[in-house]
Amino acid sequence: MALETDILQGSLDLLVLKRLSTGPMHGWGIAQDIQSLSGDTFKVGQGSLYPALYRLEQQRLIDSDWGTTENNRRAKFYRLTPLGRKQLDIETSRWDKMAAAIARILRPARETSR
């Protein structure tokens, strides 16, 4: 498994929603933030990111408008909707539960007490 390019299935939407919770961003900015904040572990390609953005827009979790980047380029800026903020809370809670369960399996109490 190449961590540099693979993101756990289903987690890209969560990461995109989380990045947009700080304010509107264009697609390239979202991808760069995810890569940077993950310590270059996750590299989100256009072939994954833009279908995710489209899907989230169709689900009304994000909305978009055209604008101009800091480099004076035209780009679509995405923002979280109230429904998206609610979904972010739900997905974050699910992720926390799943991560805790995986940790319990990987490091059972009897192993950690040795």
N, C-alpha and C positions, 0 to 999 in steps of 0.2 A: 504494500500500500504506500503510495507516494503522498505523504502528508502535504507536501508543497502544493499539490494541485487538487487533492480530494478534500471535500468537506462532507461530514457525515450527512447521509441522505436526510432531507427534511430540515436540516439546520440552517441552510442558506436563507430561507425566508425569515427565520428568527433573527439572524445576524443583520439582514437588511432592515427589518423593522426596528431593531435596536439602534442602528446607525441613524435612522431617520427620526428617532425620538429626540435627538439633539437639535434638529432643525432641518430645513430643506437641503437637499444635495443632488447633484447630477450623478449619473451612473458611474462615470469614471472616478469621481470622488468617493463614492460608496466603496467601489472595488479597492481603491488605494487605502482607504481607512481600514477596511477589514484586513488587508495584507499587513499594514503597518501595526495595527493594534494586536495582531496575532503573532508579532515578531517574525514576520515573513513565513509563517507556517502555512497560511491559507492564501492562495493566489486564485482569485475569482476571475475566470475568463468571461469574455463577452457572450460566449455561447451558453453559459450558465446564468449569468447575471441578468441579461435582458429578458429572457423568458420568465425568470422569477419576478422581475419588475412588472412585466405584462400581466402575469398571473395575479400578483398582489393588487394590481389596479383593477382587474376584472372582479376580484373579490371585494372591492371597495375598501381595502385596508390601507391603500395609499392613493394619492391623487397627484397630478402633475400639471406643470405649466412650462411653457418655453421661456427661456431667459438667456442671459449672457454670462459666461464664466469670467473669472478673474483674468483670463488670457484673451478676453474679448471674442470668444467663440460662442456661437449659438448652441444651446444644449437644453435638454429637457430636465427640469428640476422636479424631484419627487419629494413629497411630504406625507407624513403620517396623518391619517384621518382619525376622528374619535373612535371609530370602530377598530382601526388598526392599533390604537393605543390599548384598547381593551384586549385585543387578540395578543398583543405583545405581553401583557401581564399573564394571560392564560398560558401562552407558550413558554414563558420564562419559568413559571411554576412547574410545568410539566418537565422542562429540561432539568431543573434542580432536583426533582424527584427521581428522574431517570439517572442522573449523574450520581446521586447518593446510592441508588440501588446497585449500579455498576461498581462503585467503590466498595460496597459491602461484599460483592462477589469476588472482586479481585484481591481484596484484603480482609478475609474473614477474621473475626475477633480472635480465634485461636492462633492464627499466624502472627498477628500483631503483638501478641503477648509473649512471644518467644524471645 
